[in-house]
């Protein structure tokens, strides 16, 4: 996703993709930018951080987007 975000922002640099993701989530989806940190784009590094309130705000915002149904269908089910 970070690579696609980089290309969409006119760059080939993965760091630019992480910045674009951070900006999209905070500006377009309205999630407080101080409540999450995207370190590597995979979400598996201990340096990735997200407050519970950030994840809840993200999920509420995504529910209003055109891609909400495919996003929900792609989520794992326990």
mmJSON file of the N, C-alpha and C atoms, coordinates in Angstrom:
{"data_MODEL":{"atom_site":{
"group_PDB":["ATOM","ATOM","ATOM","ATOM","ATOM","ATOM","ATOM","ATOM","ATOM","ATOM","ATOM","ATOM","ATOM","ATOM","ATOM","ATOM","ATOM","ATOM","ATOM","ATOM","ATOM","ATOM","ATOM","ATOM","ATOM","ATOM","ATOM","ATOM","ATOM","ATOM","ATOM","ATOM","ATOM","ATOM","ATOM","ATOM","ATOM","ATOM","ATOM","ATOM","ATOM","ATOM","ATOM","ATOM","ATOM","ATOM","ATOM","ATOM","ATOM","ATOM","ATOM","ATOM","ATOM","ATOM","ATOM","ATOM","ATOM","ATOM","ATOM","ATOM","ATOM","ATOM","ATOM","ATOM","ATOM","ATOM","ATOM","ATOM","ATOM","ATOM","ATOM","ATOM","ATOM","ATOM","ATOM","ATOM","ATOM","ATOM","ATOM","ATOM","ATOM","ATOM","ATOM","ATOM","ATOM","ATOM","ATOM","ATOM","ATOM","ATOM","ATOM","ATOM","ATOM","ATOM","ATOM","ATOM","ATOM","ATOM","ATOM","ATOM","ATOM","ATOM","ATOM","ATOM","ATOM","ATOM","ATOM","ATOM","ATOM","ATOM","ATOM","ATOM","ATOM","ATOM","ATOM","ATOM","ATOM","ATOM","ATOM","ATOM","ATOM","ATOM","ATOM","ATOM","ATOM","ATOM","ATOM","ATOM","ATOM","ATOM","ATOM","ATOM","ATOM","ATOM","ATOM","ATOM","ATOM","ATOM","ATOM","ATOM","ATOM","ATOM","ATOM","ATOM","ATOM","ATOM","ATOM","ATOM","ATOM","ATOM","ATOM","ATOM","ATOM","ATOM","ATOM","ATOM","ATOM","ATOM","ATOM","ATOM","ATOM","ATOM","ATOM","ATOM","ATOM","ATOM","ATOM","ATOM","ATOM","ATOM","ATOM","ATOM","ATOM","ATOM","ATOM","ATOM","ATOM","ATOM","ATOM","ATOM","ATOM","ATOM","ATOM","ATOM","ATOM","ATOM","ATOM","ATOM","ATOM","ATOM","ATOM","ATOM","ATOM","ATOM","ATOM","ATOM","ATOM","ATOM","ATOM","ATOM","ATOM","ATOM","ATOM","ATOM","ATOM","ATOM","ATOM","ATOM","ATOM","ATOM","ATOM","ATOM","ATOM","ATOM","ATOM","ATOM","ATOM","ATOM","ATOM","ATOM","ATOM","ATOM","ATOM","ATOM","ATOM","ATOM","ATOM","ATOM","ATOM","ATOM","ATOM","ATOM","ATOM","ATOM"],
"id":[1,2,3,4,5,6,7,8,9,10,11,12,13,14,15,16,17,18,19,20,21,22,23,24,25,26,27,28,29,30,31,32,33,34,35,36,37,38,39,40,41,42,43,44,45,46,47,48,49,50,51,52,53,54,55,56,57,58,59,60,61,62,63,64,65,66,67,68,69,70,71,72,73,74,75,76,77,78,79,80,81,82,83,84,85,86,87,88,89,90,91,92,93,94,95,96,97,98,99,100,101,102,103,104,105,106,107,108,109,110,111,112,113,114,115,116,117,118,119,120,121,122,123,124,125,126,127,128,129,130,131,132,133,134,135,136,137,138,139,140,141,142,143,144,145,146,147,148,149,150,151,152,153,154,155,156,157,158,159,160,161,162,163,164,165,166,167,168,169,170,171,172,173,174,175,176,177,178,179,180,181,182,183,184,185,186,187,188,189,190,191,192,193,194,195,196,197,198,199,200,201,202,203,204,205,206,207,208,209,210,211,212,213,214,215,216,217,218,219,220,221,222,223,224,225,226,227,228,229,230,231,232,233,234],
"type_symbol":["N","C","C","N","C","C","N","C","C","N","C","C","N","C","C","N","C","C","N","C","C","N","C","C","N","C","C","N","C","C","N","C","C","N","C","C","N","C","C","N","C","C","N","C","C","N","C","C","N","C","C","N","C","C","N","C","C","N","C","C","N","C","C","N","C","C","N","C","C","N","C","C","N","C","C","N","C","C","N","C","C","N","C","C","N","C","C","N","C","C","N","C","C","N","C","C","N","C","C","N","C","C","N","C","C","N","C","C","N","C","C","N","C","C","N","C","C","N","C","C","N","C","C","N","C","C","N","C","C","N","C","C","N","C","C","N","C","C","N","C","C","N","C","C","N","C","C","N","C","C","N","C","C","N","C","C","N","C","C","N","C","C","N","C","C","N","C","C","N","C","C","N","C","C","N","C","C","N","C","C","N","C","C","N","C","C","N","C","C","N","C","C","N","C","C","N","C","C","N","C","C","N","C","C","N","C","C","N","C","C","N","C","C","N","C","C","N","C","C","N","C","C","N","C","C","N","C","C","N","C","C","N","C","C"],
"label_atom_id":["N","CA","C","N","CA","C","N","CA","C","N","CA","C","N","CA","C","N","CA","C","N","CA","C","N","CA","C","N","CA","C","N","CA","C","N","CA","C","N","CA","C","N","CA","C","N","CA","C","N","CA","C","N","CA","C","N","CA","C","N","CA","C","N","CA","C","N","CA","C","N","CA","C","N","CA","C","N","CA","C","N","CA","C","N","CA","C","N","CA","C","N","CA","C","N","CA","C","N","CA","C","N","CA","C","N","CA","C","N","CA","C","N","CA","C","N","CA","C","N","CA","C","N","CA","C","N","CA","C","N","CA","C","N","CA","C","N","CA","C","N","CA","C","N","CA","C","N","CA","C","N","CA","C","N","CA","C","N","CA","C","N","CA","C","N","CA","C","N","CA","C","N","CA","C","N","CA","C","N","CA","C","N","CA","C","N","CA","C","N","CA","C","N","CA","C","N","CA","C","N","CA","C","N","CA","C","N","CA","C","N","CA","C","N","CA","C","N","CA","C","N","CA","C","N","CA","C","N","CA","C","N","CA","C","N","CA","C","N","CA","C","N","CA","C","N","CA","C","N","CA","C","N","CA","C","N","CA","C","N","CA","C","N","CA","C","N","CA","C","N","CA","C"],
"label_alt_id":[null,null,null,null,null,null,null,null,null,null,null,null,null,null,null,null,null,null,null,null,null,null,null,null,null,null,null,null,null,null,null,null,null,null,null,null,null,null,null,null,null,null,null,null,null,null,null,null,null,null,null,null,null,null,null,null,null,null,null,null,null,null,null,null,null,null,null,null,null,null,null,null,null,null,null,null,null,null,null,null,null,null,null,null,null,null,null,null,null,null,null,null,null,null,null,null,null,null,null,null,null,null,null,null,null,null,null,null,null,null,null,null,null,null,null,null,null,null,null,null,null,null,null,null,null,null,null,null,null,null,null,null,null,null,null,null,null,null,null,null,null,null,null,null,null,null,null,null,null,null,null,null,null,null,null,null,null,null,null,null,null,null,null,null,null,null,null,null,null,null,null,null,null,null,null,null,null,null,null,null,null,null,null,null,null,null,null,null,null,null,null,null,null,null,null,null,null,null,null,null,null,null,null,null,null,null,null,null,null,null,null,null,null,null,null,null,null,null,null,null,null,null,null,null,null,null,null,null,null,null,null,null,null,null],
"label_comp_id":["UNK","UNK","UNK","UNK","UNK","UNK","UNK","UNK","UNK","UNK","UNK","UNK","UNK","UNK","UNK","UNK","UNK","UNK","UNK","UNK","UNK","UNK","UNK","UNK","UNK","UNK","UNK","UNK","UNK","UNK","UNK","UNK","UNK","UNK","UNK","UNK","UNK","UNK","UNK","UNK","UNK","UNK","UNK","UNK","UNK","UNK","UNK","UNK","UNK","UNK","UNK","UNK","UNK","UNK","UNK","UNK","UNK","UNK","UNK","UNK","UNK","UNK","UNK","UNK","UNK","UNK","UNK","UNK","UNK","UNK","UNK","UNK","UNK","UNK","UNK","UNK","UNK","UNK","UNK","UNK","UNK","UNK","UNK","UNK","UNK","UNK","UNK","UNK","UNK","UNK","UNK","UNK","UNK","UNK","UNK","UNK","UNK","UNK","UNK","UNK","UNK","UNK","UNK","UNK","UNK","UNK","UNK","UNK","UNK","UNK","UNK","UNK","UNK","UNK","UNK","UNK","UNK","UNK","UNK","UNK","UNK","UNK","UNK","UNK","UNK","UNK","UNK","UNK","UNK","UNK","UNK","UNK","UNK","UNK","UNK","UNK","UNK","UNK","UNK","UNK","UNK","UNK","UNK","UNK","UNK","UNK","UNK","UNK","UNK","UNK","UNK","UNK","UNK","UNK","UNK","UNK","UNK","UNK","UNK","UNK","UNK","UNK","UNK","UNK","UNK","UNK","UNK","UNK","UNK","UNK","UNK","UNK","UNK","UNK","UNK","UNK","UNK","UNK","UNK","UNK","UNK","UNK","UNK","UNK","UNK","UNK","UNK","UNK","UNK","UNK","UNK","UNK","UNK","UNK","UNK","UNK","UNK","UNK","UNK","UNK","UNK","UNK","UNK","UNK","UNK","UNK","UNK","UNK","UNK","UNK","UNK","UNK","UNK","UNK","UNK","UNK","UNK","UNK","UNK","UNK","UNK","UNK","UNK","UNK","UNK","UNK","UNK","UNK","UNK","UNK","UNK","UNK","UNK","UNK"],
"label_asym_id":["A","A","A","A","A","A","A","A","A","A","A","A","A","A","A","A","A","A","A","A","A","A","A","A","A","A","A","A","A","A","A","A","A","A","A","A","A","A","A","A","A","A","A","A","A","A","A","A","A","A","A","A","A","A","A","A","A","A","A","A","A","A","A","A","A","A","A","A","A","A","A","A","A","A","A","A","A","A","A","A","A","A","A","A","A","A","A","A","A","A","A","A","A","A","A","A","A","A","A","A","A","A","A","A","A","A","A","A","A","A","A","A","A","A","A","A","A","A","A","A","A","A","A","A","A","A","A","A","A","A","A","A","A","A","A","A","A","A","A","A","A","A","A","A","A","A","A","A","A","A","A","A","A","A","A","A","A","A","A","A","A","A","A","A","A","A","A","A","A","A","A","A","A","A","A","A","A","A","A","A","A","A","A","A","A","A","A","A","A","A","A","A","A","A","A","A","A","A","A","A","A","A","A","A","A","A","A","A","A","A","A","A","A","A","A","A","A","A","A","A","A","A","A","A","A","A","A","A","A","A","A","A","A","A"],
"label_entity_id":["1","1","1","1","1","1","1","1","1","1","1","1","1","1","1","1","1","1","1","1","1","1","1","1","1","1","1","1","1","1","1","1","1","1","1","1","1","1","1","1","1","1","1","1","1","1","1","1","1","1","1","1","1","1","1","1","1","1","1","1","1","1","1","1","1","1","1","1","1","1","1","1","1","1","1","1","1","1","1","1","1","1","1","1","1","1","1","1","1","1","1","1","1","1","1","1","1","1","1","1","1","1","1","1","1","1","1","1","1","1","1","1","1","1","1","1","1","1","1","1","1","1","1","1","1","1","1","1","1","1","1","1","1","1","1","1","1","1","1","1","1","1","1","1","1","1","1","1","1","1","1","1","1","1","1","1","1","1","1","1","1","1","1","1","1","1","1","1","1","1","1","1","1","1","1","1","1","1","1","1","1","1","1","1","1","1","1","1","1","1","1","1","1","1","1","1","1","1","1","1","1","1","1","1","1","1","1","1","1","1","1","1","1","1","1","1","1","1","1","1","1","1","1","1","1","1","1","1","1","1","1","1","1","1"],
"label_seq_id":[1,1,1,2,2,2,3,3,3,4,4,4,5,5,5,6,6,6,7,7,7,8,8,8,9,9,9,10,10,10,11,11,11,12,12,12,13,13,13,14,14,14,15,15,15,16,16,16,17,17,17,18,18,18,19,19,19,20,20,20,21,21,21,22,22,22,23,23,23,24,24,24,25,25,25,26,26,26,27,27,27,28,28,28,29,29,29,30,30,30,31,31,31,32,32,32,33,33,33,34,34,34,35,35,35,36,36,36,37,37,37,38,38,38,39,39,39,40,40,40,41,41,41,42,42,42,43,43,43,44,44,44,45,45,45,46,46,46,47,47,47,48,48,48,49,49,49,50,50,50,51,51,51,52,52,52,53,53,53,54,54,54,55,55,55,56,56,56,57,57,57,58,58,58,59,59,59,60,60,60,61,61,61,62,62,62,63,63,63,64,64,64,65,65,65,66,66,66,67,67,67,68,68,68,69,69,69,70,70,70,71,71,71,72,72,72,73,73,73,74,74,74,75,75,75,76,76,76,77,77,77,78,78,78],
"pdbx_PDB_ins_code":[null,null,null,null,null,null,null,null,null,null,null,null,null,null,null,null,null,null,null,null,null,null,null,null,null,null,null,null,null,null,null,null,null,null,null,null,null,null,null,null,null,null,null,null,null,null,null,null,null,null,null,null,null,null,null,null,null,null,null,null,null,null,null,null,null,null,null,null,null,null,null,null,null,null,null,null,null,null,null,null,null,null,null,null,null,null,null,null,null,null,null,null,null,null,null,null,null,null,null,null,null,null,null,null,null,null,null,null,null,null,null,null,null,null,null,null,null,null,null,null,null,null,null,null,null,null,null,null,null,null,null,null,null,null,null,null,null,null,null,null,null,null,null,null,null,null,null,null,null,null,null,null,null,null,null,null,null,null,null,null,null,null,null,null,null,null,null,null,null,null,null,null,null,null,null,null,null,null,null,null,null,null,null,null,null,null,null,null,null,null,null,null,null,null,null,null,null,null,null,null,null,null,null,null,null,null,null,null,null,null,null,null,null,null,null,null,null,null,null,null,null,null,null,null,null,null,null,null,null,null,null,null,null,null],
"Cartn_x":[0.815,0.0,0.861,1.947,2.821,3.42,3.77,4.335,3.296,2.073,1.003,0.719,0.74,0.51,1.635,2.869,3.999,3.818,3.487,3.298,2.153,1.067,-0.083,0.288,1.277,1.706,2.836,3.208,4.227,5.643,5.807,7.136,7.36,8.617,8.965,9.596,9.529,10.148,9.121,9.425,8.518,8.201,9.188,8.945,7.852,7.834,6.801,5.426,5.381,4.127,3.621,4.532,4.135,3.607,4.25,3.783,2.403,2.209,0.911,-0.178,0.139,-0.841,-1.203,-0.186,-0.412,-1.301,-1.028,-1.819,-3.245,-3.428,-4.774,-5.609,-5.02,-5.762,-6.084,-5.145,-5.397,-6.257,-5.959,-6.693,-8.008,-7.98,-9.199,-10.15,-9.605,-10.474,-10.68,-9.92,-10.137,-9.619,-8.641,-8.064,-6.947,-6.939,-5.934,-4.529,-3.691,-2.375,-1.427,-1.73,-0.875,-1.272,-2.338,-2.814,-2.374,-1.607,-1.092,0.221,1.028,2.314,2.52,2.701,2.946,4.45,5.081,6.532,6.961,6.35,6.836,5.747,4.513,3.44,2.89,3.615,3.155,2.338,2.598,1.876,2.413,3.513,4.042,5.265,5.706,6.874,6.428,7.201,6.845,6.783,7.369,7.337,6.05,5.239,3.914,3.042,2.313,1.493,0.122,-0.888,-2.234,-2.999,-3.537,-4.39,-5.723,-6.385,-7.694,-8.67,-8.593,-9.477,-9.172,-7.904,-7.534,-8.108,-8.035,-8.566,-10.084,-10.745,-12.2,-12.583,-11.854,-12.126,-11.872,-10.815,-10.492,-11.62,-12.076,-13.125,-14.44,-14.774,-15.992,-15.873,-14.704,-14.501,-14.526,-13.9,-13.886,-15.301,-16.148,-17.532,-18.301,-17.822,-18.499,-17.893,-16.859,-16.143,-16.731,-16.529,-17.035,-16.461,-15.286,-14.643,-14.972,-15.978,-16.292,-16.646,-17.492,-17.922,-16.767,-15.933,-14.806,-13.794,-13.615,-12.706,-13.208,-14.496,-15.069,-14.973,-15.23,-15.151,-13.735,-12.727,-11.337,-10.825,-11.578,-11.136,-11.229,-10.264,-10.308,-11.478,-12.01,-13.088,-12.571,-12.737,-12.297,-13.328],
"Cartn_y":[-1.187,0.0,1.255,1.231,2.4,2.7,1.676,1.883,2.492,2.011,2.571,4.021,4.304,5.679,6.589,6.079,6.876,7.232,6.236,6.479,7.459,7.299,8.204,9.643,9.786,11.134,11.652,10.864,11.311,10.948,9.949,9.567,8.076,7.67,6.242,5.842,6.714,6.51,5.974,4.847,4.256,5.182,5.972,6.939,7.922,8.349,9.271,8.615,7.309,6.582,6.535,6.353,6.344,7.71,8.769,10.13,10.34,9.879,10.023,9.269,8.073,7.31,8.066,8.561,9.303,10.512,11.231,12.416,12.047,10.974,10.554,10.201,9.422,8.991,10.181,11.102,12.228,13.313,13.694,14.8,14.357,13.286,12.87,12.064,11.249,10.432,11.04,12.065,12.792,12.127,11.235,10.578,11.47,11.667,12.505,11.988,12.803,12.322,12.024,12.507,12.19,10.863,10.226,8.99,7.725,7.888,6.71,7.045,6.011,6.172,4.979,5.246,4.195,4.118,3.035,2.91,2.301,1.164,0.452,0.086,0.36,0.058,-1.351,-2.249,-3.626,-3.82,-2.995,-3.103,-4.163,-4.799,-5.892,-5.499,-4.273,-3.81,-3.223,-3.441,-2.925,-1.398,-0.743,0.721,1.28,0.43,0.865,1.071,2.163,2.474,2.974,2.605,3.117,3.033,4.162,4.166,3.527,2.953,2.357,3.365,4.604,5.659,5.964,5.845,6.08,4.991,3.753,2.65,2.759,3.139,3.304,4.445,5.565,6.689,6.288,5.525,5.057,4.175,3.235,2.314,3.056,4.023,4.822,5.618,6.204,7.008,6.138,4.971,4.069,3.629,3.489,3.063,4.033,5.263,6.263,6.37,5.591,5.676,4.722,5.013,4.133,2.713,2.568,1.255,0.513,0.988,0.396,-1.085,-1.477,-2.883,-3.831,-3.545,-4.45,-4.448,-3.296,-3.23,-4.134,-4.04,-4.864,-6.347,-6.681,-8.077,-8.628,-7.761,-8.205,-8.363,-7.897,-8.012,-9.463,-9.875,-11.241,-11.407,-12.598,-12.93,-13.972,-13.705,-14.666,-15.742],
"Cartn_z":[0.0,0.0,0.0,0.769,0.827,-0.541,-1.29,-2.629,-3.559,-3.504,-4.33,-3.949,-2.656,-2.192,-2.655,-2.668,-3.148,-4.615,-5.432,-6.863,-7.089,-6.351,-6.501,-6.135,-5.249,-4.865,-5.744,-6.772,-7.722,-7.345,-6.487,-6.029,-6.232,-6.177,-6.19,-4.865,-3.9,-2.594,-1.597,-0.977,0.001,1.156,1.581,2.667,2.287,1.026,0.557,0.642,0.403,0.521,1.945,2.896,4.306,4.716,4.228,4.512,3.897,2.664,1.996,2.753,3.242,4.034,5.305,6.005,7.251,6.979,5.906,5.575,5.2,4.44,4.05,5.281,6.167,7.36,8.257,8.403,9.303,8.648,7.41,6.784,6.165,5.373,4.665,5.543,6.435,7.284,8.671,9.011,10.258,11.516,11.379,12.556,13.105,14.399,15.054,14.717,14.051,13.637,14.788,15.987,17.135,17.781,17.279,17.906,17.17,16.078,15.38,14.698,14.448,13.774,12.859,11.579,10.595,10.385,10.844,10.718,9.393,9.032,7.848,6.846,7.145,6.215,6.326,6.984,7.123,8.399,9.388,10.653,11.589,11.208,12.017,12.833,12.703,13.443,14.769,15.807,17.13,17.169,16.179,16.158,15.566,14.921,14.464,15.699,15.743,16.914,16.496,17.273,17.069,18.384,18.798,19.984,19.607,20.564,20.313,19.729,20.219,19.701,18.24,17.832,16.434,15.546,16.004,15.204,15.09,16.165,16.128,15.18,15.233,14.34,12.887,12.649,11.305,10.765,11.57,11.118,10.853,11.695,11.465,10.176,9.931,8.726,7.473,7.543,6.387,6.038,7.036,6.801,5.906,5.787,4.956,3.553,3.281,2.007,0.965,-0.319,-1.378,-1.315,-0.724,-0.641,0.652,1.394,2.698,2.619,1.689,1.617,1.282,0.263,0.012,1.161,1.801,2.95,4.058,4.375,5.429,5.072,3.824,3.393,3.493,3.418,3.474,4.902,5.891,7.277,7.752,8.578,9.103,10.079,10.138,11.063,12.035,13.317,14.325,14.506],
"occupancy":[1.0,1.0,1.0,1.0,1.0,1.0,1.0,1.0,1.0,1.0,1.0,1.0,1.0,1.0,1.0,1.0,1.0,1.0,1.0,1.0,1.0,1.0,1.0,1.0,1.0,1.0,1.0,1.0,1.0,1.0,1.0,1.0,1.0,1.0,1.0,1.0,1.0,1.0,1.0,1.0,1.0,1.0,1.0,1.0,1.0,1.0,1.0,1.0,1.0,1.0,1.0,1.0,1.0,1.0,1.0,1.0,1.0,1.0,1.0,1.0,1.0,1.0,1.0,1.0,1.0,1.0,1.0,1.0,1.0,1.0,1.0,1.0,1.0,1.0,1.0,1.0,1.0,1.0,1.0,1.0,1.0,1.0,1.0,1.0,1.0,1.0,1.0,1.0,1.0,1.0,1.0,1.0,1.0,1.0,1.0,1.0,1.0,1.0,1.0,1.0,1.0,1.0,1.0,1.0,1.0,1.0,1.0,1.0,1.0,1.0,1.0,1.0,1.0,1.0,1.0,1.0,1.0,1.0,1.0,1.0,1.0,1.0,1.0,1.0,1.0,1.0,1.0,1.0,1.0,1.0,1.0,1.0,1.0,1.0,1.0,1.0,1.0,1.0,1.0,1.0,1.0,1.0,1.0,1.0,1.0,1.0,1.0,1.0,1.0,1.0,1.0,1.0,1.0,1.0,1.0,1.0,1.0,1.0,1.0,1.0,1.0,1.0,1.0,1.0,1.0,1.0,1.0,1.0,1.0,1.0,1.0,1.0,1.0,1.0,1.0,1.0,1.0,1.0,1.0,1.0,1.0,1.0,1.0,1.0,1.0,1.0,1.0,1.0,1.0,1.0,1.0,1.0,1.0,1.0,1.0,1.0,1.0,1.0,1.0,1.0,1.0,1.0,1.0,1.0,1.0,1.0,1.0,1.0,1.0,1.0,1.0,1.0,1.0,1.0,1.0,1.0,1.0,1.0,1.0,1.0,1.0,1.0,1.0,1.0,1.0,1.0,1.0,1.0,1.0,1.0,1.0,1.0,1.0,1.0],
"B_iso_or_equiv":[0.0,0.0,0.0,0.0,0.0,0.0,0.0,0.0,0.0,0.0,0.0,0.0,0.0,0.0,0.0,0.0,0.0,0.0,0.0,0.0,0.0,0.0,0.0,0.0,0.0,0.0,0.0,0.0,0.0,0.0,0.0,0.0,0.0,0.0,0.0,0.0,0.0,0.0,0.0,0.0,0.0,0.0,0.0,0.0,0.0,0.0,0.0,0.0,0.0,0.0,0.0,0.0,0.0,0.0,0.0,0.0,0.0,0.0,0.0,0.0,0.0,0.0,0.0,0.0,0.0,0.0,0.0,0.0,0.0,0.0,0.0,0.0,0.0,0.0,0.0,0.0,0.0,0.0,0.0,0.0,0.0,0.0,0.0,0.0,0.0,0.0,0.0,0.0,0.0,0.0,0.0,0.0,0.0,0.0,0.0,0.0,0.0,0.0,0.0,0.0,0.0,0.0,0.0,0.0,0.0,0.0,0.0,0.0,0.0,0.0,0.0,0.0,0.0,0.0,0.0,0.0,0.0,0.0,0.0,0.0,0.0,0.0,0.0,0.0,0.0,0.0,0.0,0.0,0.0,0.0,0.0,0.0,0.0,0.0,0.0,0.0,0.0,0.0,0.0,0.0,0.0,0.0,0.0,0.0,0.0,0.0,0.0,0.0,0.0,0.0,0.0,0.0,0.0,0.0,0.0,0.0,0.0,0.0,0.0,0.0,0.0,0.0,0.0,0.0,0.0,0.0,0.0,0.0,0.0,0.0,0.0,0.0,0.0,0.0,0.0,0.0,0.0,0.0,0.0,0.0,0.0,0.0,0.0,0.0,0.0,0.0,0.0,0.0,0.0,0.0,0.0,0.0,0.0,0.0,0.0,0.0,0.0,0.0,0.0,0.0,0.0,0.0,0.0,0.0,0.0,0.0,0.0,0.0,0.0,0.0,0.0,0.0,0.0,0.0,0.0,0.0,0.0,0.0,0.0,0.0,0.0,0.0,0.0,0.0,0.0,0.0,0.0,0.0,0.0,0.0,0.0,0.0,0.0,0.0],
"pdbx_formal_charge":[null,null,null,null,null,null,null,null,null,null,null,null,null,null,null,null,null,null,null,null,null,null,null,null,null,null,null,null,null,null,null,null,null,null,null,null,null,null,null,null,null,null,null,null,null,null,null,null,null,null,null,null,null,null,null,null,null,null,null,null,null,null,null,null,null,null,null,null,null,null,null,null,null,null,null,null,null,null,null,null,null,null,null,null,null,null,null,null,null,null,null,null,null,null,null,null,null,null,null,null,null,null,null,null,null,null,null,null,null,null,null,null,null,null,null,null,null,null,null,null,null,null,null,null,null,null,null,null,null,null,null,null,null,null,null,null,null,null,null,null,null,null,null,null,null,null,null,null,null,null,null,null,null,null,null,null,null,null,null,null,null,null,null,null,null,null,null,null,null,null,null,null,null,null,null,null,null,null,null,null,null,null,null,null,null,null,null,null,null,null,null,null,null,null,null,null,null,null,null,null,null,null,null,null,null,null,null,null,null,null,null,null,null,null,null,null,null,null,null,null,null,null,null,null,null,null,null,null,null,null,null,null,null,null],
"auth_seq_id":[1,1,1,2,2,2,3,3,3,4,4,4,5,5,5,6,6,6,7,7,7,8,8,8,9,9,9,10,10,10,11,11,11,12,12,12,13,13,13,14,14,14,15,15,15,16,16,16,17,17,17,18,18,18,19,19,19,20,20,20,21,21,21,22,22,22,23,23,23,24,24,24,25,25,25,26,26,26,27,27,27,28,28,28,29,29,29,30,30,30,31,31,31,32,32,32,33,33,33,34,34,34,35,35,35,36,36,36,37,37,37,38,38,38,39,39,39,40,40,40,41,41,41,42,42,42,43,43,43,44,44,44,45,45,45,46,46,46,47,47,47,48,48,48,49,49,49,50,50,50,51,51,51,52,52,52,53,53,53,54,54,54,55,55,55,56,56,56,57,57,57,58,58,58,59,59,59,60,60,60,61,61,61,62,62,62,63,63,63,64,64,64,65,65,65,66,66,66,67,67,67,68,68,68,69,69,69,70,70,70,71,71,71,72,72,72,73,73,73,74,74,74,75,75,75,76,76,76,77,77,77,78,78,78],
"auth_comp_id":["UNK","UNK","UNK","UNK","UNK","UNK","UNK","UNK","UNK","UNK","UNK","UNK","UNK","UNK","UNK","UNK","UNK","UNK","UNK","UNK","UNK","UNK","UNK","UNK","UNK","UNK","UNK","UNK","UNK","UNK","UNK","UNK","UNK","UNK","UNK","UNK","UNK","UNK","UNK","UNK","UNK","UNK","UNK","UNK","UNK","UNK","UNK","UNK","UNK","UNK","UNK","UNK","UNK","UNK","UNK","UNK","UNK","UNK","UNK","UNK","UNK","UNK","UNK","UNK","UNK","UNK","UNK","UNK","UNK","UNK","UNK","UNK","UNK","UNK","UNK","UNK","UNK","UNK","UNK","UNK","UNK","UNK","UNK","UNK","UNK","UNK","UNK","UNK","UNK","UNK","UNK","UNK","UNK","UNK","UNK","UNK","UNK","UNK","UNK","UNK","UNK","UNK","UNK","UNK","UNK","UNK","UNK","UNK","UNK","UNK","UNK","UNK","UNK","UNK","UNK","UNK","UNK","UNK","UNK","UNK","UNK","UNK","UNK","UNK","UNK","UNK","UNK","UNK","UNK","UNK","UNK","UNK","UNK","UNK","UNK","UNK","UNK","UNK","UNK","UNK","UNK","UNK","UNK","UNK","UNK","UNK","UNK","UNK","UNK","UNK","UNK","UNK","UNK","UNK","UNK","UNK","UNK","UNK","UNK","UNK","UNK","UNK","UNK","UNK","UNK","UNK","UNK","UNK","UNK","UNK","UNK","UNK","UNK","UNK","UNK","UNK","UNK","UNK","UNK","UNK","UNK","UNK","UNK","UNK","UNK","UNK","UNK","UNK","UNK","UNK","UNK","UNK","UNK","UNK","UNK","UNK","UNK","UNK","UNK","UNK","UNK","UNK","UNK","UNK","UNK","UNK","UNK","UNK","UNK","UNK","UNK","UNK","UNK","UNK","UNK","UNK","UNK","UNK","UNK","UNK","UNK","UNK","UNK","UNK","UNK","UNK","UNK","UNK","UNK","UNK","UNK","UNK","UNK","UNK"],
"auth_asym_id":["A","A","A","A","A","A","A","A","A","A","A","A","A","A","A","A","A","A","A","A","A","A","A","A","A","A","A","A","A","A","A","A","A","A","A","A","A","A","A","A","A","A","A","A","A","A","A","A","A","A","A","A","A","A","A","A","A","A","A","A","A","A","A","A","A","A","A","A","A","A","A","A","A","A","A","A","A","A","A","A","A","A","A","A","A","A","A","A","A","A","A","A","A","A","A","A","A","A","A","A","A","A","A","A","A","A","A","A","A","A","A","A","A","A","A","A","A","A","A","A","A","A","A","A","A","A","A","A","A","A","A","A","A","A","A","A","A","A","A","A","A","A","A","A","A","A","A","A","A","A","A","A","A","A","A","A","A","A","A","A","A","A","A","A","A","A","A","A","A","A","A","A","A","A","A","A","A","A","A","A","A","A","A","A","A","A","A","A","A","A","A","A","A","A","A","A","A","A","A","A","A","A","A","A","A","A","A","A","A","A","A","A","A","A","A","A","A","A","A","A","A","A","A","A","A","A","A","A","A","A","A","A","A","A"],
"auth_atom_id":["N","CA","C","N","CA","C","N","CA","C","N","CA","C","N","CA","C","N","CA","C","N","CA","C","N","CA","C","N","CA","C","N","CA","C","N","CA","C","N","CA","C","N","CA","C","N","CA","C","N","CA","C","N","CA","C","N","CA","C","N","CA","C","N","CA","C","N","CA","C","N","CA","C","N","CA","C","N","CA","C","N","CA","C","N","CA","C","N","CA","C","N","CA","C","N","CA","C","N","CA","C","N","CA","C","N","CA","C","N","CA","C","N","CA","C","N","CA","C","N","CA","C","N","CA","C","N","CA","C","N","CA","C","N","CA","C","N","CA","C","N","CA","C","N","CA","C","N","CA","C","N","CA","C","N","CA","C","N","CA","C","N","CA","C","N","CA","C","N","CA","C","N","CA","C","N","CA","C","N","CA","C","N","CA","C","N","CA","C","N","CA","C","N","CA","C","N","CA","C","N","CA","C","N","CA","C","N","CA","C","N","CA","C","N","CA","C","N","CA","C","N","CA","C","N","CA","C","N","CA","C","N","CA","C","N","CA","C","N","CA","C","N","CA","C","N","CA","C","N","CA","C","N","CA","C","N","CA","C","N","CA","C","N","CA","C","N","CA","C","N","CA","C"],
"pdbx_PDB_model_num":[1,1,1,1,1,1,1,1,1,1,1,1,1,1,1,1,1,1,1,1,1,1,1,1,1,1,1,1,1,1,1,1,1,1,1,1,1,1,1,1,1,1,1,1,1,1,1,1,1,1,1,1,1,1,1,1,1,1,1,1,1,1,1,1,1,1,1,1,1,1,1,1,1,1,1,1,1,1,1,1,1,1,1,1,1,1,1,1,1,1,1,1,1,1,1,1,1,1,1,1,1,1,1,1,1,1,1,1,1,1,1,1,1,1,1,1,1,1,1,1,1,1,1,1,1,1,1,1,1,1,1,1,1,1,1,1,1,1,1,1,1,1,1,1,1,1,1,1,1,1,1,1,1,1,1,1,1,1,1,1,1,1,1,1,1,1,1,1,1,1,1,1,1,1,1,1,1,1,1,1,1,1,1,1,1,1,1,1,1,1,1,1,1,1,1,1,1,1,1,1,1,1,1,1,1,1,1,1,1,1,1,1,1,1,1,1,1,1,1,1,1,1,1,1,1,1,1,1,1,1,1,1,1,1]
}}}
